[in-house]
Amino acid sequence: MLATACSNGDDRPASPSPATSSSATAGGQSITMENFAFSPADLQVRPGEKITVVNKDSAAHTVTAAEGDTFDTGSIPGGKSGMFTAPAEAGEYAFVCTFHPNMTGTLIVR
């Protein structure tokens, strides 16, 4: 979308509006845990990116790599948030809530 405006005589460039930005730079990517499910269940991130995890349930949850010890938020109490760092190596990493094994997802690192 291209927009034009009248000049006010100021030679400073206009600042972009945050509403027009599609990149998630300030807060990075996030996973929400609600109704005993991850949303999104599949999340694509960059290597080493910080991921915020928001628990909207009343029960504690984790985001834990299904294999190995690549990442693990530890217990996040209901109504609280946590954070973890995506693996540095590209690949697909299955994750699970250690308290509720039916909660599963995939972290896609590219």
C-alpha positions as CSV (number, residue, x, y, z in Angstrom):
1,M,0.0,0.0,0.0
2,L,1.4,3.4,-0.9
3,A,0.3,6.5,0.9
4,T,1.1,10.2,0.2
5,A,0.7,13.2,2.4
6,C,1.2,16.9,2.2
7,S,4.6,18.2,3.5
8,N,4.7,20.3,6.6
9,G,8.0,21.8,5.5
10,D,10.0,19.4,7.8
11,D,12.7,17.4,5.9
12,R,12.7,14.6,8.5
13,P,11.4,11.2,7.1
14,A,8.1,10.0,8.4
15,S,8.2,7.3,11.0
16,P,6.5,4.0,10.0
17,S,3.4,3.2,12.0
18,P,3.7,0.1,14.2
19,A,0.3,-1.1,12.8
20,T,1.9,-1.5,9.4
21,S,4.8,-3.6,10.5
22,S,4.3,-7.3,10.0
23,S,7.5,-8.5,11.7
24,A,7.5,-9.6,15.3
25,T,10.7,-7.9,16.4
26,A,9.8,-6.3,19.7
27,G,8.3,-9.3,21.5
28,G,9.5,-12.1,19.1
29,Q,7.4,-15.2,18.6
30,S,5.0,-16.5,21.2
31,I,3.1,-19.7,22.2
32,T,-0.1,-19.5,24.2
33,M,-1.3,-22.4,26.4
34,E,-5.0,-22.3,26.7
35,N,-7.7,-25.0,27.2
36,F,-4.9,-27.5,27.5
37,A,-3.5,-26.9,24.0
38,F,-0.6,-25.0,22.4
39,S,-1.5,-22.2,20.0
40,P,0.0,-22.2,17.5
41,A,0.7,-25.9,17.7
42,D,3.4,-25.5,14.9
43,L,5.6,-22.4,15.2
44,Q,8.4,-21.4,12.7
45,V,11.2,-19.4,14.3
46,R,14.8,-18.4,13.6
47,P,17.8,-20.2,15.2
48,G,18.4,-18.7,18.7
49,E,15.2,-16.7,18.7
50,K,13.5,-15.9,22.0
51,I,10.0,-17.4,22.3
52,T,7.6,-16.0,24.9
53,V,5.2,-18.6,26.4
54,V,1.9,-17.4,27.9
55,N,-0.1,-19.7,30.2
56,K,-3.8,-18.7,30.1
57,D,-4.9,-21.8,31.9
58,S,-5.2,-22.2,35.6
59,A,-3.0,-25.3,35.6
60,A,0.8,-25.2,35.3
61,H,2.3,-26.2,32.0
62,T,5.7,-26.5,30.3
63,V,7.1,-26.3,26.8
64,T,9.7,-29.1,26.8
65,A,11.5,-30.7,23.9
66,A,10.1,-34.2,23.4
67,E,13.6,-35.6,22.8
68,G,16.8,-34.5,24.4
69,D,17.3,-31.4,26.5
70,T,17.2,-28.8,23.7
71,F,14.7,-26.5,25.4
72,D,12.5,-26.5,28.5
73,T,10.6,-23.7,30.1
74,G,10.2,-25.4,33.4
75,S,6.9,-25.2,35.1
76,I,4.9,-22.0,34.2
77,P,2.1,-21.5,36.7
78,G,-1.4,-20.7,35.5
79,G,-1.8,-17.0,34.5
80,K,2.0,-16.5,34.2
81,S,4.5,-16.3,31.3
82,G,7.9,-17.8,30.6
83,M,10.5,-17.7,27.9
84,F,12.9,-20.0,26.1
85,T,15.5,-19.8,23.3
86,A,15.0,-21.7,20.1
87,P,17.8,-24.2,19.3
88,A,20.7,-22.8,17.2
89,E,20.5,-25.7,14.7
90,A,17.8,-25.7,12.0
91,G,15.3,-28.6,12.2
92,E,11.9,-29.6,13.5
93,Y,11.6,-30.1,17.2
94,A,8.6,-31.8,18.8
95,F,7.5,-30.4,22.1
96,V,5.2,-31.4,24.9
97,C,3.8,-30.3,28.3
98,T,5.4,-32.6,30.8
99,F,2.4,-32.4,33.0
100,H,-0.1,-33.0,30.2
101,P,1.4,-35.2,27.5
102,N,-1.6,-34.8,25.2
103,M,-0.4,-31.2,24.7
104,T,2.0,-31.4,21.8
105,G,3.4,-29.1,19.1
106,T,6.3,-28.6,16.8
107,L,9.0,-25.9,16.8
108,I,10.3,-25.4,13.2
109,V,13.7,-23.7,13.2
110,R,14.8,-22.2,9.9
